[in-house]
Amino acid sequence: MSIYDFEALGIDGQGVALSQYKGQVMLIVNTASACGFTPQFTGLEKLHQQYGGQGLAVIGFPCNQFASQDPGDDAQIANFCQKNYGVSFQMMSKIKVNGDGAHPLYQWLTAEAPGILGSKAIKWNFTKFLVGKDGRVIKRYAPQEAPEKIAKDIEAALAA
């Protein structure tokens, strides 16, 4: 199984097959609009602008499971991200990343790249997963890891 076996809903309600990103590097992030890490949208957009033409796809998955920091509906979230951070990368429909209702993609991501001490749970908003051109998870990054600090790993994945 690889990431290409999954589908999700885009923030516009349209289905998105992740197989459309075959051969690209992906940075998958669970996001929130009212979190201390929300300003990371700026860094994620910079990565999208800098590396998108070279094959990077940044994909954001809004999630309201952490202190209810993304309570809005998809339209409100899309408007917030565009208006406040100029987000032009792919945003998806709001999902759950932990527990029984966790999206199957996140069940797979957390199994492929567990966190500290083997924990599979997502600890907070803006946990990031770097996925290589082969559809396999390269690395998981903690929420406090700034997007710009991931640039070297992205460059290496793009060159692979």
N, C-alpha and C positions, 0 to 999 in steps of 0.2 A: 504494500500500500504506500502511496505517496500523496503529497498535497494535491496532485492533479485529480484525485478521486473525489474531491469535495466540491460542493456548491454552496453558495450563500446568497442572500438577498442583498442587492445594492441598496443604498440609502434612498434611492428613487423607487424601490419596490420591484425592480427588475432582477431576475435571476442572473447570477454571475457564476459561471463554471470556472474554477481555478485552473482548469486545463488550458484556458486561454493565455495563461502566463508561462506555459511550457517553454523552457530554454531561457527564462529570465530569472534574475535574482529577486526575491521578495523579502520585504521587511514588513512583518505583520505585527500590529500593535493594538492592544485594547485601550480605548481612549475614554475620556470623560471631559465634560465641558466646565465643570466647577471644581477642579482638583488643583492642588498645589503644583502638580506637574503639567497642567493644561498648557502653559507656555511652551512646552515641548512641541506643540503643533508647528511653531515657527521653525524649529530645527528639522522636523520631519519634512516640512514643505521645502526647505533648503536642500535636503538630501534628494527629494523628488526632482527638484529643478536641476541640480548638479549632475545626477546620475541617471535620471529617467531616460535620456536619449541613448545611454550606454547599456540599457537593459535592466534597470532597477524599477520594480513596482512596489511602491509604498501602499499598504492597505490598512485602513483604520477600521476597527470594530468597536463602536460605542458600547459601553457597558455601564449599568446602573447598580452593580452588585456591591460597590465599595462606598459606604457612607452616602448612598443615594446621590452621587455626584454627577449623574447625567439623567435627570428625571424627564426631560422633554421627549417629544415624539421625534420621529426621523426628520420631518421637515424643519422643526425647530433646531435640531442638532446640525443639520446641513447648513442652515442659515447662519447659525452661530460660528461654525468653523470657517465658512467663506467670508463672512463680514469681519470677524476679529483676527483671523490668521491667514486669509487668502488661500485656504486649502484648495488645491486643485487635484490632489491625488485621490485615488479611489476610496471613498467612505462607504461602509456597508450599513445595513440595518442593525439596530441595536440587538445585542445577543446577551446570553449568559455565558460566562467563561468557566464557572465552577459549579459543582453540585450535579444533582440529577438532571437538571434542565440545561446543562452545558452544551453548547453547540458541538456537534461531532468533530468539527475542525479543531476546536480547542481541546477536546478529549485526546485527539491524536497528537497535537503539538506538545501538550504537557507530558504525554507518555514518551514521546521521542526525545524531549529535552527537559528532564525534571529540574527543579530548582535546587536550592541549597539543601543538603542532607537528603536528597532524593525526593523531596516534596513535589507532588504533581500539581498542587493547587496554585493558582495565580494569586499572588499576595496583594496586589494593588493595581491601580490604573497605570497604564503606560509600560507594562511588561512587554518586551519586544522579542520577536523570533526572527532570526535571519535564516532564510531558506535558499539553498543553492540552485543553480540551473538544472540540477538533476531531480529537484523536488524533495530533497532531503533537508532536514533541519541541520544547520551548521552550528548555531549557538543561540542560547537564551540570555537576555539581558534584563537586569533588574530595573524597576521603574526609575530609580534615581540616575541610571546611566543615560547621560545626555546624548541625543541623536548624533551630534557632531563627533562624539568619541567613538562612534561605530563606523565612521567613514573608512578607516583603514581596512576593517574587516569586509566592508562592502566592496572596496576596490579589489581586494584579494579574491572575493567570490566572483566578481565580474571578469577578472583575468583568468579564472580557472577554466 
